[in-house]
Amino acid sequence: MIKAIIFDLDGTIVDTEMLWADAMINYLKDQGYECSRASILEVVYGRSWSDIYCDLIARYPVLAATSVEEMAVILSVYHQQLRDSSDEVVIDSSVKVLKELAASYPVIVVSGSPRQDIIECLQIAGISSSVQFFLGAEDYAPGKPHPAGYLMGAAMLGVEPAECLVFEDSAAGVTAAKSAGMRCVALSRASAHKQDVSHADLVLCDLAAFDINDLQLNG
């Protein structure tokens, strides 16, 4: 039986994965490096900030002079500039489902983003009061696809992993949820960066079609 709900953030609740990729591209360009969006998406999509940072300094060793904390702050500025100029970053149907589930279940967010960015996104989506707590990049390691974040979330909720339902949008995130022993619904939107999420228990192109009874009956 499902007793708790865990949501990923970027790409699941807010449409920010592409914005993070473009923020990274703009930052690297200012450092003198030209990168394609496709190559950067492979680095950032569905992964924790600490893992992204390690990849960046491996590719561009000179960037190691900037600490993981300092670079997170710098990139947040680039990201906010793009977010402020974007028409809409909130995925409305996902927010609606989260609020509906929060009326009956404890809901948390486990994200690979820095905590400050999570706070801002929860406020933008209007769901701060619906989320009991969240875990960000500073709170757990290793990042997705390792299950550490989801296992920590379940432990803090006081429930077994098998009693958790996760909402994800990336291959790394689905792998993390399933490795934790949780059920997982994958959001696979046509406009998103293509990911293989076939190992999820349920794949939807829009969470408006989600019905928890389908999973309860199977669980």
C-alpha positions in Angstrom: 0.0 0.0 0.0 1.2 3.5 -0.8 1.8 5.6 2.3 4.0 8.4 1.0 4.6 10.4 -2.2 8.0 11.7 -3.4 8.3 14.1 -6.3 11.4 15.0 -8.3 11.5 18.7 -9.1 13.2 19.8 -12.3 11.3 18.4 -15.3 8.6 16.9 -13.2 7.0 19.9 -11.3 8.8 22.8 -13.1 10.0 22.9 -16.7 13.5 23.9 -15.9 15.8 21.2 -17.2 16.3 23.0 -20.5 16.8 26.3 -18.6 19.6 24.7 -16.5 21.2 23.4 -19.7 21.1 26.8 -21.3 22.3 28.5 -18.2 25.3 26.1 -18.2 26.0 26.9 -21.9 25.9 30.6 -21.2 28.2 30.3 -18.2 30.7 28.1 -20.1 30.6 30.5 -23.1 31.6 33.3 -20.7 34.5 31.2 -19.6 35.6 30.7 -23.2 34.1 27.3 -23.9 31.6 26.6 -26.7 29.2 23.7 -26.0 26.2 22.3 -27.8 22.9 21.9 -26.0 22.9 18.2 -26.7 26.2 17.6 -25.0 25.3 19.7 -22.0 21.9 18.0 -21.6 23.7 14.7 -21.3 25.6 16.2 -18.3 22.8 17.9 -16.5 19.6 16.0 -17.2 18.3 14.2 -14.1 21.6 14.4 -12.2 22.6 16.0 -8.9 24.5 19.3 -8.9 27.5 17.7 -7.2 27.8 15.1 -9.9 27.4 17.7 -12.6 30.1 19.8 -11.0 32.5 16.8 -11.0 31.8 16.3 -14.7 32.4 19.9 -15.5 35.8 20.2 -13.8 36.8 16.9 -15.4 36.1 18.3 -18.8 37.4 21.8 -18.0 40.0 21.5 -15.2 40.5 25.3 -15.0 37.0 25.5 -13.5 38.2 23.7 -10.4 39.4 27.1 -9.1 35.7 27.7 -8.5 34.3 25.6 -5.7 31.1 23.6 -6.0 29.3 26.1 -3.8 30.5 29.2 -5.6 29.7 27.7 -9.0 26.2 26.9 -7.8 25.6 30.5 -6.9 27.0 31.7 -10.2 24.8 29.3 -12.2 21.7 30.2 -10.2 22.1 33.8 -11.5 22.3 32.6 -15.1 19.3 30.3 -14.5 17.2 33.0 -12.8 17.8 35.3 -15.7 16.4 32.7 -18.1 13.6 31.7 -15.8 12.5 35.3 -15.4 12.3 35.7 -19.2 10.4 32.4 -19.7 6.6 32.6 -20.3 5.8 29.6 -18.0 8.0 27.2 -16.1 5.4 25.5 -13.9 3.9 22.2 -15.1 0.3 22.9 -14.1 -1.0 19.3 -14.3 1.9 18.1 -12.1 1.2 20.8 -9.5 -2.5 19.9 -9.5 -1.7 16.2 -8.9 0.8 17.0 -6.1 -1.8 19.2 -4.3 -4.4 16.5 -4.6 -2.1 13.8 -3.3 -1.0 16.1 -0.4 -4.5 16.1 0.9 -4.2 12.4 1.6 -0.5 11.5 1.8 2.7 13.1 3.1 4.5 14.6 0.1 8.2 15.4 -0.1 10.5 16.5 -2.9 13.9 14.9 -3.6 15.9 16.9 -6.1 19.5 17.1 -7.3 19.3 20.9 -7.3 20.8 23.2 -4.6 18.4 23.9 -1.7 18.0 27.6 -2.5 16.8 26.8 -6.0 14.3 24.3 -4.7 12.9 26.8 -2.3 12.4 29.3 -5.1 10.8 26.8 -7.4 8.4 25.5 -4.7 7.4 29.1 -4.2 6.9 29.8 -7.9 4.8 26.6 -8.2 2.7 27.6 -5.1 3.3 24.3 -3.3 5.6 25.2 -0.4 2.7 24.5 2.1 1.9 21.1 0.3 5.4 19.7 0.7 6.4 18.4 4.2 10.1 18.8 3.5 12.6 18.5 0.7 16.1 17.1 0.1 18.5 18.9 -2.2 22.0 18.4 -3.5 23.6 19.4 -0.2 21.6 16.8 1.7 22.6 13.4 0.3 25.2 11.6 -1.8 25.7 10.0 -4.2 23.2 11.6 -6.5 20.7 10.0 -8.8 20.8 7.3 -10.3 22.0 6.1 -6.8 19.0 5.6 -4.5 20.6 7.5 -1.6 18.2 10.5 -1.7 15.1 8.4 -2.0 16.1 6.1 0.8 16.9 9.1 3.0 13.5 10.6 2.2 11.7 7.4 3.2 13.7 7.0 6.4 12.8 10.6 7.4 9.2 10.0 6.6 9.2 6.8 8.8 7.9 4.6 6.0 9.3 1.6 4.1 10.7 2.2 0.6 8.1 -0.2 -0.8 5.4 2.1 0.6 6.6 5.1 -1.4 5.5 6.3 -4.8 7.9 8.4 -6.8 7.2 10.8 -9.7 10.2 11.3 -12.0 11.1 12.4 -15.5 14.6 11.2 -16.1 16.2 7.8 -16.7 18.6 8.5 -13.7 15.7 9.4 -11.5 13.6 6.3 -12.4 16.7 4.1 -11.8 17.2 5.7 -8.4 13.5 5.1 -7.4 13.4 1.5 -8.6 16.8 0.8 -7.0 15.4 2.1 -3.7 12.6 -0.5 -4.0 9.9 2.1 -4.7 7.2 2.3 -7.3 7.7 5.0 -9.9 5.5 7.0 -12.3 7.5 8.6 -15.1 6.5 11.8 -16.8 7.6 11.7 -20.5 6.5 14.9 -22.1 6.9 15.3 -25.9 8.7 18.6 -25.4 11.2 17.3 -23.0 14.7 15.9 -23.6 14.2 12.2 -24.6 14.9 9.7 -21.8 14.5 6.0 -21.6 12.0 5.7 -18.7 10.5 2.4 -19.7 11.6 0.8 -16.4 9.1 2.9 -14.5 5.9 1.2 -13.3 3.8 3.7 -15.3 4.8 6.2 -18.0 2.5 9.2 -18.8 2.9 12.1 -21.1 0.9 14.2 -18.7 0.2 13.7 -15.1 -3.4 14.8 -15.6 -4.0 11.2 -16.6 -2.7 9.8 -13.3 -5.0 7.8 -11.1 -3.5 6.4 -7.9 -6.1 3.7 -7.7 -4.4 2.0 -10.7 -1.2 1.6 -8.7 -3.0 0.8 -5.4 -4.8 -2.1 -7.0 -1.6 -3.5 -8.4 0.3 -3.0 -5.1 
